Amino acid sequence: MKILVTGATGKLGSKVVDLLLKSLPASEVAVSVRNPEKAEGLRARGVEVRQGDFDHPETLDLAFRGIDRLLIISADGDNETRIRQHTNAVQAAERAGVKFIAYTSLANATESTNIMAPPHVSTEAAIIKTGIPYSFLRNNWYLENEIGSIQGALAGAPWVTSAGAGRVGWALQQDFAEAAVAVLIGNGHENTVYELSGPLLTQEDFAAALGVVLGKEIPVQQVSDEKYAEIMKGLGLPDFVIPIVVGIQESIRNGSLEVESNDFEKVLGRPVTPIKEALTHIVNAISQTN
């Protein structure tokens, strides 16, 4: 059996590959990366490194050749770019005769009002259309997405949000990576949709848990979308990113990430890392990089 991971030098992809190498011989693991030079460390560990660029489908035909099980990690970029790139990847997988596709999707993708949902809706539909057995890993929200705000809280800033009472199923990327590996190497995951969500928390719940970890109260400042945009701009975020971060706050406020699910436990065979333990891990990682 040969398993291939796309985007293997990214934050989630590198965790997935590390975990695969703990369970499988390196000869059964391959990666597809846009820039193979960045994957030299994986090559040194015996992983087959293949060049594959979602913008150049002909490279994917070679990258996916002889692969049994494929993990497509969703790409970055605007919605239009991601839809095009993901479609290229899915069609290349079909041409290559891949036997199983796992895809990192988004919470409640097909029902979601989330600004980031369209590429996931499109990709899930494209995979189903191929007839290849699949598993959709509908990842809720990476705790690592909040590192900037956590750094602000460490420096004494309030927790600023326009997400209102919307609840989020935060979890560590490591937990999402472990779930992906369980699906890639396990049995019985054909044609499944897993809503991978931690316990649902409001921004206030999150700030309270962070306060316990930091040993100080983190005040929460609920603001309007306009004010949130102004604050983000003041923090130096590029203009093109502002509508995205505001849109995410709005979609959280509208309940797009409020997915009650025990699928994490089902897939992992254990509960998701508790929020305080997960936050401690993030805070320690921040302090080590400072």
N, C-alpha and C positions, 0 to 999 in steps of 0.2 A: 504493500500500500504506500502511495506517495501523497503526502499532504502539502499543499502550497498556501502560503499566506501572502496576500498583497499588502503593500504599505508597511513592510516589516521593519523599516527603520524608524517608524513613527512611535509615539509614546505607547499606544495600545498594542500595536503590532509587535514591538520589541518584547513586550511582556508576554504576549501569546507565544512567540517563538521560544523564549526562555523556558516557559512552562512545558511546551511540547518536547523540548530537549531533555527534560527531566523524566519524561514518560516513554519516549521513543528513541531509537538509534538515529543519529544525525542523517544517515543515508535515506531515511524515510521522510525527511523534512526538506522542503524547498521554499524559496522566497522569490517574490517578484517585486523588484524595486526600480524606480525610475533611474536612480544613480547608483550603480553597483559599487562604486568606490566607497559609498557610505556603509556598505554591508560587508566590508573586508573582515570585520570582527566575527561575523557569522560564518564567512567562508573558512576562517581559521579554525572554527569549531566543527567543520565538516559538513556544514549546510550547503546545499547547492544554491548558488545565487544566480538568478536569471534576470535579465534586463526586460522590464515591461513597463510601458508608458500608456496610461489610459487614453492619452490623446492620439496614440499611434497604434491602431488595432493590430497592424501586422506584427508588431513586437509581442503582442499578447498571444497571438497564435503560437509562437515559439515558446513563450513563457509557460503557457498552460498545457503544452503537449505532454502526454503520458501521466497527467495528474488525475488521481482518483477523487480526492476530496479537496475542495477549494474554500478558503475563507476570503471573501471580498470585504475588506474594511473600507467603509465609506470614505470618499475623498473629501478634501477641503475645497472651498471656493463658493461662488454664487450658485444659486439653484440651477440655472440653465447649464452652467459648466458641469456640475455634478451629474445632472441627468444624462448629458451626452457621454461623459466619461464612464459612468456606471453601465449605460446601455452597451457601450463598446466592450466592457469587461464581460458582461453577461453573454453577449453574442459570441465572443471569442471562446468562452467556456463551452458553449454549445457546439461550436465548430470543432473544438479539441476533444469532445467526447467525455468531458468531466462527468463523474458519476454522482456527485453530491456537492451542493453549494450552501455554505453558511454565509449569512450576510448581516453585518451590523447595521441594524435599522434604528428607528426612533420610537419611543413610547407611543403606543396607541396610534401608530402611523396613519392607518387608513381612515381613522375617525378624527384625526387631529386638526386643530386650528393653528398649530405651531407654524411660525414663519419658516421653519426649517423642514417641514414635513414633505413638500412636493417631490424632492429627489427620492425620498424613501418610498413613497407611494408608487412612483414610476418604476423604481428598481424592483420592488417586490412583484409588481405586475409583470415585468419583463422576465423575471426568473420563473414565475409560475407558467408563463407562456412557453418556455422551453420544454416543459415536461420533466426537467431534471429534478430528482428529489432534493428538497431544500430544508433549511431551518432558518427562520428569521429571528435574529437576536435583537429584540427591541429594547435597546439600552436606554434607560431613563435619563439620568444626568450624572456626569462624572463629578465627583467631589473636587477633583483637580481643577475644574472650571472656575472654582471660587478662590483659587490661590491669591489672585490680586486683591480681592476684598479681605481675605484672611490676613494678608500682609498689612493692609490698611488698619485692620483691627489691632494687630500687634503693635502698630505705631500710634495707637490711640484714637483712630478715626471711628466714627459710628458705622453701623451696618446700613448702607444706603440702598434702598430698593423701591421699585414702583410695582412690585409683584402682588401687593395687597395680601389677601388671605390665601392665595393660591398655594397648593402644596406640591412638594417635589419628592421624588424617590431617590435621593442622592445615594451613591455608593462609590467605593474606590475603583479606579481603573483595574486594579489587581483582581477584584472580584469579577468584573466584567470579562477580563482576560481568562480567568479560571473557568468561567461558564462557557466561553467560546471553545476552549480546549476540551472540556468535558463533552461538548457536542461533536467536535471534530473526531475524537478518538473513541467515543462511546457508541453504543448500539441503540436503535429504536428512536432516533431523532428525525427520521424522514418525514417531510411535509408537516413540520411543527412550527408554531409561532410562540416564542417565549417572551412574555412581558417581564423583563428583568428590572425590577424596581425595589429599592430599599424601602424601609418604613417611611410613610409619607409625613413630611414636616413642613410647617410654614417657615417663613423667613425668621419669625420670632423664635420658633422652636430651635432653628438652626443656630441663631445667635446665642440663645441660652446655653445650648450644648457647647458651643465654642467658648463661651464665658467660663463654663466649668473647667474646661481644659486649660484655659489661660489663667484661671484664678482671678478673673475680674469681670465686672459687668460690661457687656457690649450693648450700648444703646442702639435701638433700631430706628432709623429715620425713613418713614414711608413718605415718598414724594410723588408728584405727578410724572407722567412720561416725559413731559417737556423739561421739567426740572432735572430729571434723571439724565436726559440727553445733554443738558447744560453741564452737569457735574462730570459726566464721562468725557466731554470735550475738554473741560478744564484739567482733567487728569492726563490729557495728551493722546487720547485715542484718535486714530485717523478718522476723517470725516465719513469714509465709506463704511466704517465699522459701526458708527453710532446707530443708524436705523436697525442694524441687526441686533445689537445688545438691547435696544429699547423694545424691539419686536419680541425678543425672548422674554423680557419682563412681562410684556403684555400677554403673551401666550400662557405664561405661568399663572398670571392673575386670572385668566379665563379657564384655568383648570386643565390645560393640555397635558400636563405631566402627572395629574392625579390618577394614577393607575394602581389600584389595590391588587396585589398579586403575590403569590408565594412561589412563583416559577423559579426564582433564584435558588430557593431551598431545594426545590424539585431537581434542578439541574446540578447544583453543587453537592447535594447530599449533606449540606450544613447551612445554618443561618448565615445571612450576609453579615460582614463585619459590622458590629454595633457602631453607631455614629460617633460616640465619644472616643472609642478606640481608633476609629478611622481618622478623626480629626487630630488626635494625638500624633498619629503617623505623619499626617500632612505638616503639622506644626514643627515636628522634629526635622522633617526633610527641608523645610524652609530655613530653620536655624542652622542646618549644616551647610547650606549654600551661601549663607550670609558671611 
